[in-house]
Each structure stands twice: as C-alpha cells, then as structure tokens.
Amino acid sequence: MKDFKIDNKGSGRLFSSSFLERLTRTHFLFPVILYYLAAISCVGYAIYETSISFLRFWWLFVPGMLLFSLVEYLIHRFLFHFNAKSPAELQLQYNIHGIHHEFPRDKDRLVMPPVVSIVVASLFGYCFYFLMGGNGWILFGGFLAGYSTYLVIHYSVHARRPPDNFLRYWWKHHSRHHYASVHSAFAVSMPLWDFVFGTMPPKSDTGRSGATDDQHS
C-alpha cells in the first residue's frame, strides 16, 4: 500500500469529474437500509414460495450471515490489500481502499458505493439460487443482513467513540488494523476469522492501538 500520513480529519478526492467523485461517496444509512430491506424481501419470498420450516430457516439464515463475515475477511485481505508493486497497481489499490486508510474518518467513504455493491450482491444472489434453488434465497437473505450489520459496525468504529463495555473490542481490533499494522486484523464484523487464519495483530502492536479514544476525538 502506498505510503501516506493518516489524516483523521480530512478527505481525499479520487476523480476530477464531479459526477464520478459523487458516485464514490455514500451516506452509510442508504445501503444499510437498502440491504436490510432486501434481506427481508428475500426471506419473505422464500417463505412464501417454499413453506420452509422454522428450524430450516435458521439453519440457512444464520450461516448466510456467517458466510458474509468470511467473504468480508477474504475480500479485505486478498483484494483490498493485494500485493501491489507497479505504480498502476498501487494507484488501483489506493482508489479501492488506500484512500480509506489515508482518511479513515471520512464518513462518506465508510461504505462501498451502491453502484458497485449492487452488482456484487446480485452475483452472489445468483450463485446461491443456482446452487440451492428456493432455499438459496434464505441463505442470501442472511448474507445481505450480514452485510448491513457489517456496515453498521464499520461505520460505528470509525465515526463513534468506543463504548465502555464488551463492544469496545471491535473498536480496538479495527483500530489496530488502521493505526498499527495494515497486514493484520482484516476482519471487522467477525474478528474470529483473524484468529482462524493467523492474522491477529502481533502483541507488540497492542500499545500502539491503545489510543482508540484519541483517534475518535
């Protein structure tokens, strides 16, 4: 990832075109509401079409949410933080994710632009339906609910002060990714994946990540 000084108060520009630049900025509530509603629609449609049992519903919906948390981890680790070397690769990486690391508190860039996320979500939805038929809508509903939940968590840890309870762990974990080591702590909604895949931050980074309150001041 390109070297830059982290700016907790500023904002960057990606395109000279005002129209394209606007497409890169999204109020986080729009996709949160959109995908929660889409999840409800998928579940409602599947229940109506398949008369799925209560137990089978939860055996598909909850794994759908967990599946999203895994996909989130993999995309963050291997796509957003791919091993960029050439100037073109470094610029591409900066455009898709590096700008978020340079300006981690830019509230308009804490969610993926809907013009991109809708296409990606549609591809996953098609795959689930192709593989599982009507039951795939339940899995997809859980997947979309997992995405919206991730958006709420990601926005909160960047834009809100950490709470004085167990939820504070999410703030500390993601702060270590941004302020201590970009090569660890890739999971946001489910930090367990960092433990499973061996990307937990080194213990030596703990002290550097302890300034969570200062980063949100």
C-alpha positions in Angstrom: 0.0 0.0 0.0 1.2 3.5 -0.9 2.9 5.4 2.0 0.9 8.3 3.3 0.3 10.2 6.5 -3.0 9.3 8.2 -5.4 12.2 8.3 -8.3 11.7 10.8 -10.0 15.0 9.9 -9.5 15.3 6.2 -11.0 13.9 3.0 -9.5 13.0 -0.4 -10.6 13.2 -4.0 -10.4 10.3 -6.4 -11.8 11.8 -9.7 -11.6 15.2 -11.3 -15.2 14.7 -12.6 -17.7 15.9 -10.1 -20.2 13.2 -11.2 -17.7 10.3 -10.8 -16.5 11.7 -7.5 -20.0 11.9 -6.2 -20.5 8.2 -7.0 -17.7 7.3 -4.6 -19.4 9.0 -1.7 -22.4 7.4 0.1 -24.2 8.1 3.3 -23.9 4.9 5.3 -27.6 4.7 6.1 -28.6 4.3 2.5 -27.0 0.8 1.9 -27.7 -0.3 5.4 -31.5 0.2 4.9 -31.4 -1.0 1.3 -29.8 -4.3 2.2 -31.8 -5.0 5.3 -34.9 -4.4 3.2 -33.5 -6.7 0.5 -32.8 -9.3 3.1 -36.4 -9.2 4.4 -37.7 -9.4 0.8 -35.6 -12.4 0.1 -36.7 -14.2 3.2 -40.3 -13.3 2.7 -40.3 -14.5 -0.9 -38.6 -17.8 0.1 -41.0 -18.5 2.9 -44.0 -17.8 0.6 -42.6 -19.9 -2.2 -41.2 -22.9 -0.3 -43.1 -23.0 3.0 -39.8 -23.6 4.7 -39.8 -24.8 8.3 -38.8 -22.6 11.2 -35.8 -24.7 12.0 -34.6 -24.9 8.4 -34.9 -21.2 8.1 -32.5 -20.5 10.9 -30.1 -23.2 9.6 -29.8 -21.2 6.4 -30.2 -17.6 7.6 -27.6 -17.6 10.3 -25.0 -19.4 8.2 -25.7 -16.8 5.5 -24.6 -14.1 7.9 -21.5 -16.0 8.9 -20.7 -16.7 5.3 -20.8 -12.9 4.6 -18.3 -12.3 7.5 -15.9 -14.8 5.9 -16.3 -13.2 2.4 -15.8 -9.8 4.1 -12.5 -11.1 5.6 -11.3 -12.6 2.3 -12.1 -9.6 0.2 -10.5 -7.2 2.7 -7.3 -9.3 3.0 -6.8 -10.5 -0.6 -8.5 -7.9 -2.8 -8.2 -4.6 -0.9 -4.7 -5.5 0.4 -3.3 -7.3 -2.6 0.4 -7.2 -3.1 0.6 -4.1 -5.3 4.0 -3.4 -6.8 3.8 -1.4 -10.0 2.7 2.3 -10.0 -0.6 1.3 -11.7 -1.3 -1.4 -9.1 -0.5 0.9 -6.3 -2.8 3.5 -7.7 -5.6 1.0 -8.2 -5.2 -0.2 -4.6 -5.3 3.3 -3.4 -8.5 4.0 -5.3 -10.4 1.0 -4.0 -9.1 1.0 -0.4 -6.0 3.1 0.3 -7.9 6.3 0.4 -9.9 4.9 3.3 -6.7 4.2 5.2 -5.4 7.7 4.5 -8.7 9.3 5.6 -10.2 6.7 8.0 -12.8 9.0 9.4 -14.2 10.3 6.1 -17.8 9.4 6.8 -18.8 9.5 3.1 -16.4 6.7 2.3 -17.1 4.2 5.0 -19.3 2.0 2.8 -18.9 0.6 -0.7 -20.7 2.7 -3.3 -24.1 1.2 -4.2 -23.3 1.2 -7.9 -20.6 -1.4 -7.1 -22.2 -3.3 -4.2 -25.5 -3.9 -6.0 -23.6 -5.7 -8.9 -21.5 -7.7 -6.4 -24.6 -8.7 -4.3 -26.5 -9.7 -7.4 -23.7 -12.1 -8.4 -23.8 -13.7 -5.0 -27.6 -14.0 -5.1 -27.5 -15.6 -8.5 -24.9 -18.2 -7.3 -26.9 -19.0 -4.2 -30.1 -19.5 -6.2 -28.3 -21.6 -8.9 -26.8 -23.9 -6.2 -29.7 -24.2 -3.8 -32.9 -23.1 -5.6 -35.5 -21.5 -3.4 -33.5 -22.2 -0.2 -30.8 -20.0 -1.7 -33.0 -17.0 -1.0 -32.8 -17.7 2.7 -29.0 -18.0 2.6 -28.8 -14.9 0.5 -31.1 -13.0 2.9 -28.8 -13.9 5.8 -25.8 -12.8 3.6 -27.4 -9.4 2.9 -28.3 -9.0 6.6 -24.7 -9.8 7.4 -23.5 -7.1 5.0 -25.8 -4.5 6.5 -24.7 -5.4 10.0 -21.0 -5.1 8.9 -21.8 -1.6 7.6 -23.2 -0.6 10.9 -20.2 -2.0 12.8 -17.6 -0.5 10.4 -19.3 3.0 10.4 -19.5 2.9 14.2 -15.9 2.0 14.9 -14.7 4.9 12.6 -17.3 7.6 13.4 -18.3 7.0 17.0 -16.4 6.8 20.3 -15.9 3.3 21.7 -18.4 2.3 24.4 -17.4 1.3 27.9 -18.5 -2.3 27.5 -17.5 -5.5 25.7 -18.3 -3.9 22.3 -15.2 -1.9 22.7 -13.2 -4.9 21.4 -14.5 -4.2 17.9 -13.1 -0.6 18.1 -9.7 -1.8 19.4 -9.4 -4.6 16.8 -10.1 -2.5 13.8 -8.0 0.4 15.1 -5.0 -1.9 15.3 -5.5 -2.6 11.5 -5.5 1.1 10.7 -3.0 2.5 13.2 -0.6 -0.3 14.0 -0.4 -2.9 11.2 -2.2 -3.0 7.9 -1.1 -6.6 7.4 -3.3 -7.9 10.3 -6.7 -7.6 11.8 -8.6 -7.8 8.5 -11.9 -8.9 9.9 -14.3 -6.2 11.0 -17.7 -7.8 11.9 -16.2 -11.2 13.0 -12.7 -10.9 14.4 -12.7 -14.6 15.0 -11.6 -15.1 11.3 -8.3 -13.3 12.1 -7.7 -15.9 14.8 -8.6 -18.8 12.5 -6.4 -17.7 9.6 -3.5 -16.5 11.8 -3.8 -12.7 11.1 -4.3 -11.5 14.6 -2.1 -8.4 15.3 1.2 -9.0 17.0 1.1 -8.5 20.7 3.8 -5.8 20.3 1.2 -3.7 18.5 -1.2 -3.6 21.5 0.3 -0.5 22.9 0.2 1.4 19.6 -3.5 0.5 19.2 -4.4 1.7 22.7 -5.1 5.3 21.5 -8.6 4.5 20.4 -10.2 7.4 22.3 -7.7 9.8 20.9 -8.4 8.6 17.4 -12.1 9.4 17.9 -11.5 12.8 19.5 
